[in-house]
Amino acid sequence: MSATTTIKNYPAPESCAATQLRIMSGDGPVTRTVLRTPPRDADPSELPVIDISDIYSPLLPERRQVAEKLRSACTNTGFFYIANHGIPTKVLNTAHAASLDFFRQPRTVKDQASSEQSQIFNGYQGPRSQRINPFESVDVRESFSWKYDPKYDETVTDPAAIPAEVARCLISEDFLWDATANLPEFKTAILEYWRSCLRLARALVRSFALSLHLPEDFFDEKFSHPDATFCVNYYPPLKQVQLSTDEDAEVSIGSHTDFQLFTMLWQDKIGGLQVLNKQGQWINAKPIEGTFVVNIADYMQRITNDLYVSTVHRVRNLSGKERISMPFFFGFNLNESCDVLDSCVPEGEEKKYQEISCRDWVERRAKGMNQGDLKKPIL
């Protein structure tokens, strides 16, 4: 798809009513206007499929071509699919199967890996224990999360040599692996998936730098020990068959934006991910075999002065079947900071945001979750 693809516009009928959706941001509650029309499937111009195989090309012009396609998608909806990403299907299928094995266990077994034991929300969180949007229903999901640990990062040769300013933002916890030892393949499958995503994310950051018309290595020093979090979400089917336009409808995961730079999401064939487009309509990001869904997150929107869009999204699993998604959240080292990029501020305009460290930003965003009650520090 060309980087200059024409974006289709879907005007709402004048008679179409709208409502106000409230979500949490780093600056408190904000609102979005949402049409009361039923969700529709996304048009390819809204959620394009981008072949990223050339991000590994030895030729800079070929890498730039991919970067320009990323730029087009990031300035439009902020959501897109990536194809030919290089992560083997076997790695994805093995992680998916291992995740199902974990979530299908009795609750008492899963609770042995409870995040209540964690300083940083590592581990298992049970049904109806999370509410990512305090203005919507409790999330109808279970999850298993794990944050970056340098001893599992293949690029880190000596964890003891990590600079103190970086190390103080890192916490190593192994209780969750001990608690899942009854599933011999689980740790191996999850870590192989995480490492594969980490390699891909590091390559994508360089492509994002090119897309912003910066040197390819512009951000390299900022993600030596990144804020790279893996999560598996398990979504049982919603029991109440409600219209997606119902204000009080149950959500599998509530309406929100992500925190740091970007998210890469592998989803199974069930579907349920919905994106709020610029016209205020929910559109379905249907599963496409062999792809990840990528979306821009808040910190990237800040440093690009709103050039790149961090878009509201949610999940409603109305399929009648269980659903698995495996998001990988990627950001700079938590000790790092980045001001609004000069290349994103046109002549005569001003920077919209003050510089803030990644750690402070993530903590600020997290405090808006769980009804504003942050029970544990992010780091």
N, C-alpha and C positions, 0 to 999 in steps of 0.2 A: 504493500500500500504506500502510495506517495506521501511524503511529509506534508504536502499541501492539499491533502484530500479535503474536499468540500464537506462541511459538517451539516447534516440535515437538521432542520429546525422543526420542532413539533409544537406549534402553537396550541394553547389550550382553548377550548370553546369558551365564549364569553359567559355561558351559563354554568360553566364548571366551577363548583365551589372549592374553596381551599381552607386549610387549617394551618395553625402555627405549631411547628415541631420545636420543642426545646431540647437542647443538648448542652453538655458541659464543654467548656473550652479552657484554655490556660488563663483566660481573663474572666472566668465565671460563666453563668448561663448565657447562651445566645439562642436566637431563633432562626428557623428556616421555614419558608412558606412551602407547604406541601399540597399538591392537588389531591382531590378526593377521587380521582380516577383510578381504576385498578392498575396494578403494575403491568407493564408490557415488556416483551423481550427487547434487549438492547439492539440498536442498529450497529453494524460494523463501524460506522463513522464515529460512534460514541465510545465504543469499547473495541478498538482495533486489535487485530492479531499481528504482532511484530516478530518477524524472524530475526533473532539476535545472534545467529551463528557467526556473523562477521565481527562480533566484538572481540573475537580471538584472532582475527586476521592479522597477518604481519604488515598489511598495507593500511596506512593511516586513512586514505580516502574511503576505504571500505568501512572502517570503524566509524568514520564521521557520518556515513550514510545511515547507519543504525542510530547514531546519536540524534540526528535530525528527526528521525521518526519518533524517537522517545520524546523529543522536545514538543512535537506536535501533539502527542497524546497527553503530555503533562500539562500543557497550557489549555487543553480542552476539558476533559472530564477528570483527568488525574488518575484514571483507571485504564488498564489495557492488559492484554494477554501477551505472554512471551512464548514463542515456539522455538524449537531447536536450541534449547537452553543447555543441553549437555549432561543433565542429570539422568542416569540410566533408569529405565522403567523398573528394573528389578529393585533398585533402591527405594523407589516410591511405593511399589506394591508390598515390599517387605515391611516398611514402616507402617503402612496402612493396616496390614494384617496383624502386626504386633499391637497396634493401638486398639483394634477391635478386641483382641484377646484380653487386653487389660480392662477395658471398660465393661466387658461382658461378665466380669468376675462379680462375686457377691460384694456388697457394700463394705462389709467388715474387712475384707481382704484389701480393697482399694484404700480404705481409710488408714492402712498402715503407712501409706505414702502421703498422708495428709499434709497440706501446706501449713497447717497450724504449727508444725515443727520447724518451719523455715523462717529465716530473717527477711527473705526477699521474694516470697510467694512462689518459691519452687514447690513442685509436687502436685498432689491431687486436690481438686476442689469439687465437692459433691453437688448433687442436684439442688437447684434453687438457692445456691449460696452466693451468687454474684448478681450484681445489677450494674451493668456498665453505663447505663443511662438512668440516673435517679428519677427521671420524669416519665419512665415507662415501666412496664412490668418487670418483675424479676426475670433474669435470663433462664430460659428453659434449656439448660445444658449442664454437662460436666466437663471438666478440663484437667489436663496434666501439662504443667509448664516447667521449663528449665532455662535458666539464664546462663550467659557466657561464663565459662570456666577455662582459664588459659591452659590448664593441664590437658585439655582435650583438643586444643587448637594446634593443628599440625605445623603451623608457622612459628610457634613459640618453642624454642629449643631449650630454654632454661627459665622456668617460671620464677625462680629465685632472683633472677637478674632484672625483673620488671621494675622500672623506675617507681619510686615511692608514691609519687603523685598519681600514677596509674593504679598501682596495687591497692591503694586505700579505697578505690571504688570497686574492687573485685571481692566477691565472697564465694568461697568454695564450699559446696554442700553435697555430700554423697549419701545422705540418708534415703533419698528417693530411689537410688539404685539398689541399696541394700533391701529396701522394702518391696522391690519388684523382682528380686532374685528368683522367685518361684516361676517366673517366665524367662527362661534362659536366653531367648532371642531378643527380649525387649530392649535392654540397654544397647546391645550391638546395633540393632536396627535403627533406634532413635538417634544414636550418635552418628551413624553413617549418613543418615538423612541430614542431620544438622551440619555436619562437616561439608556435605555436598552443597547445601544452601549457602554456607559461609563462603566457599570458593566462588560461587556464582555472584553473590552479593558484592564481594570485593571487586569483581570484574565490572559489575554494573555501575559501581560508584565512579569508576574511571570513565565509563560511557556517559554517565550523567554530567561529569565535569566537561566533557566535550560538548554535550548538548547545551551547556550554559556558556559555550564559547570561551572556555578556560583551558589552560594546559591540562593534558590528560592526567597528570600526576598531582593536580592541584590539592586534592583532599587526602593524599596518601598517608601523610603523617597523623591524620586524625582518626584512623580506624585500625591502629595496630592491635588494640584489645577492645573490640567494639561492643556496643550495647546490642548484642545479638541474641535474641530470645526465641526459643522454640516453644510452640504450644500445640497440643492436640485438643480439638474441641469435639465432644460427642454430643450430638443433638438428637434426642428422641423426637418422634413426631409430636407436633402440637395436638393436644386432645381436642381443643375447641376449634371448630372450623369457622373462623371469622373472616370477614372481609379484610383485606389488607389496608383498607382505608379507615377502619375502626380505630378511633383514638385510644381506646382501652384494650386493644387486641394484644394477646400474648406475643412475645418476641422470643426467638431462640437466642439471639443476642441483640441487645438494644442498639438504637441509632447512635453512631459515634464517629469520630475521626481517630486516626492513629497518632502516635506520639512523635516519633523521631523522623528518620529520613524516608523510608519506604518499607512496604510489607510485600513479601512474596507468599502467595497462597496456593497450595495444592488442595483441590477439593475432589471428592469422589463424584460419581455420576448422578447423585440424587438431586443436587441443586438446592437453592434457597437463598443464596447471596443476592442482595438487592442494593442498588446504587442510586442515590438521589441526584438526578441530572440538573442542569442549569435552569430548566423550565419548572423544576419543582415536582417532577414525576419520578416515582420509583421505577427503575428499570432492572430487569433480571440479568444478572451476570451468569448465564448458563454455563455449565461445565463444558469445556472443549478438550477432547482427548489430547494428551501430550503437551499441555500448556500449564503454566502458572498464571494466576491473576496477580498483577502488580498494582499497587496503589501508592500514591504519594502521601506522606504524613506531614504533621504540623510543622516540625522543625524545618523541613525542606521548604514548606510554604513561606516560613518566616525569612529564611536566609535568601530566598529568591524574590522577596518583596511582593509576594502574592502572584508572581508570574506562574509558578507551578501550583497546582490546585490540590489541596487536601480535602477530599470529598466525603460527605456523610454516607455511611453505609450501614447495613444491618443484615440479619439473617432471620428468615421465617421458614421453618421446615414444615411445610404443609403436605409433604409427599406421602405420609402414612408409613414411612420407613425410617430406620435409624440412619443418621448421616455423620460422616467424619470429614473434618477439614484440618489441615496442618499448616497454619500460618508461621512464617519466619519473619520476625520483626528486626529490622537492621537500622543502626544509627552509629554515630561517632562514639569514640571512647567517652565515658561519662565525665571524665575530667576535662574534656575539650570544650572549646567554645568557638562560635563562628558568627561574625557580624553579617549583616545584609551585604550581599555581594555587589560590588560596584557595577559589574556587568549587567545587573538586573535593575539598575536605577537609571532610567532614561534622563537625558540632559533636561534640566529644568524641573525635575521631580525630586522628591526627598525619600529618605529611608523611612519606612512605616514602623519599624520595630527597633527597640534597643537590643544590644547584644546580651545574651544570657547563656550561661553554661548549659551543657546538655543535662548534667545532673540536676540543676535547679529547674530546668524546663520539665523534665520527666516527673520530678516530684510535684511540681505545680499542677501538671495534668492529672497525675494520679490522685491528688487530693480532691478532684472533682468527681471521682468515681466512688462507688459504694456509699452513695448519699452524702458525699463530702466527708466521710469518716475514713481516713487513711490509718489503718490499724498498725501497719508496719512501714518502716522507711523503705524507699526504693533502694537506696544505698547511702 
